[in-house]
Amino acid sequence: MKIIKIRPAPAGSGNIVARFDAEIAEGVKAYGLKLVQSERGLRVFGPSISGGSAITFAPAIADALAQLANGEVAHHVSSQ
């Protein structure tokens, strides 16, 4: 699992930390994911289509994606 591209959220984006693209498994990529800071910690959400979820994740996968994305955001911000 790896982050392909990360876009930290601009100031004033509320609880959105970043938007990102990730390779979930070899040959399986998800685009337009959102990293959100919630009361329960970091959460990952997929894009929506017609008001419904385009993709969902098992909790362990969502947690792993959140940690990877958060690390990439921290790296991106510190390198600026």
PyMOL commands that set and color helices and strands:
alter all, ss='L'
color gray80, all
select helices_A, chain A and resi 59-78
alter helices_A, ss='H'
color red, helices_A
select strands_A, chain A and resi 2-8+16-25+28-38+41-45+48-49+52-53
alter strands_A, ss='S'
color yellow, strands_A
deselect
rebuild
show_as cartoon
